[in-house]
Amino acid sequence: MNEITKRRAVYTVLSEVIDGDQLWEVMWRWQRGYAAKSQYELHGFFNDCRHIAEISANRSKLYKDLIGLLMGSGDGLREDPYGLMEEFSDRASSVEDVGADDLLAWQQALVCVLASLLRQIPPEQLQTWRGRVEERAQQQGVAADLVYAFSRIMLGKPHNVDMVFSPLQLKHLLNQVYVVMCEMFGPVQADKQLAQAVERANRMQPGGLDARKLLQQK
């Protein structure tokens, strides 16, 4: 079986349980580490993805479905996602395409959103929430410096303003924040809290970047 067909099979199966940038990150993990390997080495691939809850919880089914597609006729496969993977890769490395002032505006928007969330999390749950966000962010590949900056903000301490992160990195962190909020407080409350934090962030920085952009996929 050629590489394109294998990639289509992996994409078809994984897209059932994950989407957005997380899907492209996992597809690149497969592309770089397993595209040239035998289909019988997929246990290693799924083991490398065990930190992703949606994959870990469905590992047996995903493995069975993927082997079935790889051994089958090719019917039912989604289109080759390589073009979309490249688009994600371009976005992920687009720091140099955004002016320094714009990057700082994105960063300031995130700081304002996090500061607003800090006021909404019950004090008795704040430490647990912060720890779970840090753990998940590390597991999901958020830049270590950005995780550290998040920790400093949540502790009410100054963070390194010289650090500059791409919009994609900032969105990636906020997504992990949101996932943990859903786990701890339920999706309805999490949606409400995040919406209020974004609205408050926009009031805190009139004329700054619209914090709603942090919630957009692209």
C-alpha positions, 0 to 999 in steps of 0.5 A, a space after each residue: 500500500 502506498 503512502 498516500 493511501 495509508 495517510 488517507 486511512 489514518 486521516 479517515 479514522 482519526 477524524 472521527 474522534 479529533 479535529 482542528 489543529 489537534 488533528 493536524 498535529 497528530 497527522 504530522 506525528 504519523 507522517 514524520 514517524 510512521 509513514 514509512 513503517 509497516 502497518 503492523 507498527 501502529 501500536 507504537 503510533 497509538 502509544 505515542 498518542 496516548 496522552 490525547 484523551 479521545 484517542 486513548 479512550 477509543 484506542 482499540 476501536 481506532 486500531 481495529 478500524 485502521 487495520 481494516 482500512 489498510 487491509 481493505 480495497 480503499 473504499 470509504 477513505 477520505 481525500 488525501 489531507 496532505 494539503 491541509 496538513 501543509 496549511 497547518 504547518 504554514 500557520 504554525 510557523 507564521 510568527 515571522 509573517 506577523 509584525 512584532 506589534 501585532 504579536 504583542 497585541 495577540 499576547 496582551 489579549 490572551 493575558 487579559 482573557 486569563 486575568 478575567 478567568 482568574 476572577 471567575 474560578 472559585 478560589 478553592 478550585 483554582 490550584 487544581 484547575 491551574 495544575 490540570 491546565 499545566 499538565 494538559 498543555 504540556 501533554 498537548 505540546 504547548 510550548 514550555 515557555 508559554 506554559 510557564 507564562 500561563 503559570 505566572 499569570 495564574 499566580 498573579 506574578 509578572 511574566 517575561 514580556 520579551 517572550 513572543 508567541 504566535 497566534 496559533 500557539 496562544 489559541 492552542 493554550 486557550 483551547 487547553 484551558 477551555 477543555 479543563 474548564 469543561 471537565 471541571 465545571 461542565 461545558 455550559 458553565 465553561 462556555 459562559 465563563 469563557 464568553 464573559 472573560 473574552 467580553 471583559 478582556 475587550 473592555 480592558 483593552 479598548 482599541 486592542 486586538 478583539 479577544 474573540 479572535 483567540 477562539 477562532 480556528 484560523 
